[in-house]
Amino acid sequence: MDCFFACVAGVGKSCLLLQFTDKRFQPVHDLTIGVEFGARMITIDGKQVKLQIWDTAGQESFRSITRSYYRGAAGALLVYDITRRDTFNHLTTWLEDARQHSSSNMVIMLIGNKSDLESRRDVKKEEGEAFAREHGLVFMETSAKTAANVEEAFINTAKEIYQKIQEGVFDISNENFPGFLQQLVGLKQNFHHWCDYSCGMF
């Protein structure tokens, strides 16, 4: 299952990925340069699914690289930092960019990260919920530090993608299915999907 992060740099997307794949928090993390990768096996509807996540750089200088990963993604996590209003204000730009360069059926989860820093909150939860409703996104607040809702954010995104596969929205027999999974992970025999984190988390 392909999923990516899309977002401004410094919102904690790499920490979210590390928490999901390795169950640990790294307080000091270098900014992502180019693209990093993570994967984990999960169970959906009794089936083993390989969720592969692309963590793409949030700096403006890497936007052209980030866009190249949008086309192969079945899902995306659009992330902002609840303590930094500027990261929330940039959501529209990242969302438009992702939708312009990806499948119209791509599942997008909006994540307000760093929920553990409630005393420094600069973006109300209601604002995130309103943005998600307006743009047809799934919404959740998370904390990479405490692991709050991290598991749920990734699993729920994967479940949304899986549901679209069951409904025939994504054609897994098509060679253009996200990630070219047939060749890469033997999708004809197994449900393996990719999740590109371009942020992509955003």
N, C-alpha and C positions, 0 to 999 in steps of 0.2 A: 504494500500500500504506500503510495507516494504522498508525502506531506512535506511542507517547508515552512520556515519561519519568515515573516516579513515584518520589518520594523526599523525604527531608528536605533542607532548603536547605543549600548549601555542600559537596555531595559531588563536584562537578565535572561535573555532567551537561551544562551549557552548553559546557564545554571539550571534552567528548567529542563533542558535536554539531559544534562548530567544526572539530575535528580530522578528523571524518569527511567533512564537506562541503567544507572549504577546505584541508585538509592543513596546518593550522598550529595552534600552541598560543599561547594568550594567558594569561600568568601572572596578570594582574590582571583579574578579570572581575566586573562588578557583579552582585548577586543579581537573578535573573529576576523581573520585575514583571509579573504576569498571564501572558501566553503569548508565546513567540517561535517562529519557524518556520524550518525548513531543508529543503532537498530536494536529491536527487542521482539521476542515472540510473545504474542498475546492470544487469548482465546475469545472468540466471538461466535455465539450461537453453536457452541460445541466444536468449532473448527479452529485449528491452529493458523494464526495469521502472522506473517512477518511484517512488522511495521518498521519501515526504514525512513529515517528523518535526515533531511538536509538542513544544516544550520548555516545560513548564508550571512555574509557581512552586512551590517546595517549602515555603514558609511556610504555617503553619496558617491564616492569614487568607485565603489564596487557595484553600483546599480545595474550596469550593463551585464555583469556576470550573474547577478541575482535573477535578472529577467530570463536568462537562458534556462533556469530551472523551473520557472513557472509552467512552461508548456508541458512538462512531463508529470505534473503533480495532480493527484486526485483530491488532495486536501491541503489546507494551509492554516497556520496559526498566526494571527495578526496580534502582535503584542505591544502593549504600552506599559509605562511605569506609573502607578497611581500617585507617586510623589512628584511627578514631573509633568506639569500641564503641557509643556511643549511637545512631549511624545504623544499625548492624546490629540493635540491639534494637528499632528501630521498624519493621523490615521486615514483621512480621506484620500490623501495623495498616494499612500501605500496601497490602499484598497483599489483605487482606480488603476494603478499600475499593474497590480496582480490580475485584476479581471480583464484588462486589455490584452495581456500576454498569456492567458491561460484558458482552459476549458470553461465554458459558461456553466457547466455542472459541478465545478469544483466546490467542495465543502470548505467553508471558512469559519474557523472558531476565533472569536475575539477574546483576548485574554488581558485582564488587568493584573499585572504582576506586582509583587512586593506587598501583598495584603497584610503582612506582619508589621509593616511600618504605618500603622493606623494613625499614630500621632503626627505623622508628616504628610498625611493624605492631602493631595491637591486636586484630585479628580474624584467626585462623588460616584459611588457605585451606580446610582440612578442614571448618571450621565452615560456610563458604559452600557447599561441596559437599553437606554433610549437610542444610542447609536446603533446597537445591534438590531433592534427592532426596525429602525429606519432602513437599514441596509440588508435585512434578511440574514443576519449572522447568528450563530450560537454564541452565547456569552457566559463567561465564568471569571471569577477573580481567583488568583493563585498566589502561593508563596513558595518560591524555590528553596528558601531557607528552612521553612518548617514542613515542607512537602504538602501543605494544604491544597487540595483540589488538583494537584499536578497529575496524579494518576487518572483522575476523572476527566481532565481536559483532553489528554491524549486518547484515552479509551473511547470517550464519547465521540470524538472526531472520527476515529476509526469505525465506530458503529454506524455513523451517518454515511460514510463512504460504502461500507458493507451493504447497508440498506439500499443504496442507489444501485449497487451491483445486482442485488436480488430483484430490483424493480426493472432492470434492463436499461437504466440510464447510462451506465458505463458498460460498454461491450467488451468483455474480457477476451473475446476471440479476435478482436480487431488489433492489427499490429500497431495501431496508433494509441492503444490504451496506455495510460500514464506509465512511464518508466520502461516501456517495451518489455513488460514482465515476462512474456512468453519465452523470449530468448534468455533473459537474465536469471530467472528463478523457477522455470518450469511451471508456469501458471496453469498449463493444461491439466496438470495433475494435482496441483495444490493452490489454495488461495493465499498467494503472497502479494502483498500490496506495499506501495511505497508511500512514505509521508515526508514531504520536503518542508523543512523548517527554514523558511526564509525570513528571518528577523532578529526569516521564514520560516523561522518566525519572521513576520513583517515587523 
